[in-house]
Amino acid sequence: MGRPDVTPVICNHQVLHEPEAVLAAALEAYVAIDSTDRVVGWNAAAEATFGHSHAEACGREITALIIPERFRDQHRAGLRRVAAGGPGRVLGQRLQLNALHRDGHEFPIEMTLTATDTPGGPVFHAFAHDVTTAVRAGRFSAVETAVSRGLAEAESSGAAAARVVEALGVKMGWPVAELWLVDVDRQLLLCAARHAEPGRRLGAFAIDELDYGMGLPGRVHGERRPLWIPDLAADTGSVRSRAAAAIGLHVAVGVPIWAGSTILGALCVYGDRAEDPEDTLTGLLSGVAAHVGQYLERRRAEELAVELARTKDEFLALVTHELRNPLTAITATAAMVSEETGTLTPQELGRYLDTITRNAQRLTVMAEDLLDLARLESGHLAIHPTAVDLAGIIDTAVQAVARPVADKNLTVTVTVPPRLPLHADPDRLRQVADNLLSNAIKYTPAGGTITVTAGTRTDDDGVDRITWSVADSGIGIPPADRPRLFRRFYRASSALDRRIPGTGLGLVITRAIVERHQGTIALADQPGPGTTFTIELPVKPPA
Ligand code: ADP
């Protein structure tokens, strides 16, 4: 390994008489080793870079000191080859490789390796510096590019979500990456896409639905901020963290996906170890989540435009069908009354007038619902809360439907305490009660039962809540229709198949009223016939 014609370095030995001082002051880590792999040179920058002091490093085998275990054999073989006079593939090259710090973490370095001959054999000189920041920036920008491209090219929200988690998984090396989205209708989080590295079996970890507050996605959604779980095994309170730990995952990071001030979901990654500091990583993920949020918002706007066109068609169909039917009944009955005025018995006249009144009421309800819908869409569905008693409201509403209940021979059971005080808008609560009761009557065949229950309880957060449910033994709602039930004009196939009249507006308005009271309404997931709607209302709505 001769080194002929070495170009001189020092021009003035009087000024630069101590080359070692130069190495000592260098900002590059300087590491020299002999042909047996022992450290013979180690400057202050090497101490700072690799964590070992000069005293600790000198004389140690470099391979065991700073080379990650999986590369050690390869490194030793290379060194033997060069020491035996073989070609040094790494000599004179600028290399990027992974080094091991004294504290056990791996990090990328850029290094150049040269050799000089000494009487004792060749000595190898390495100049190196930590390139974590540059490598990370490259990795982050690769992820951002892949995400932007994925979102631009995706043909559907599902495909977009898949591209995002793939970019995080592949480019960042996270074994598992997930994108969760809120399902407003069902009040839970759905896994829109999951990327798992090949060969990693997910077992119980691979679930696709999470209740609010559950798992990392549910917690990110609930707390509305990025969350970091440094040790999944120690997070014993969470079933999902335990499932993650069971498949060898150690850390997890999740960030919310925002659209304005609304959280659309959460982006979560799970890994064996965190290579980047918490702030840096949540920064990257939040940037990606912002892209996703903007994409979803854009998509939503497009879907709304399509829905608006569809709504217009549906509205026309509704007007022609649902308004024309009662109008025809009123006009025809009124015409009959006027033609037969002289010959009608009082009972016949009473029946005709009843028909007219019933159909006129149907039109009034529909007109009010449409007005409420318009108010809802323009954000003007006002509520005027005051101290009210829900028990009284339920009672009056049940009494008001005594006639249709008797006509259909239905049994109504009301289990409500004598008083249920809360702070709410009495007229709007009555509207909710009327809506749920009239649906229960309308969609329950003769002879069926309707059960109304309500009561107060204090939830885990110490908030007093009223739970109020209306259950019936009627035609039920097929599972396929349930997710869309609270959309305007939506009618379940069970109602359409039986040609039961309706507009699909009542539940939309009911839900809006309940939500304006900071409450929730849900359709119970019950097997078998019948339907149960459950409303939860805070006794005192939060300020
Ligand atoms: P409408 O009853 O006027 O169609 P709603 O918005 O009140 O409108 O209800 C929407 C749909 O939900 C109904 O068309 C019906 O398919 C279904 N639905 C609501 N309540 C019940 C119930 N108690 N039993 C069965 N289906 C119901």
Residues whose N, C-alpha, C, O or C-beta is under 5 A from the ligand:
A	BS01	ADP	N439 A440 Y443 G474 I475 G476 I477 L485 Y490 R491 A492 A495 G502 T503 G504 L505 G506 L507 V508 T531
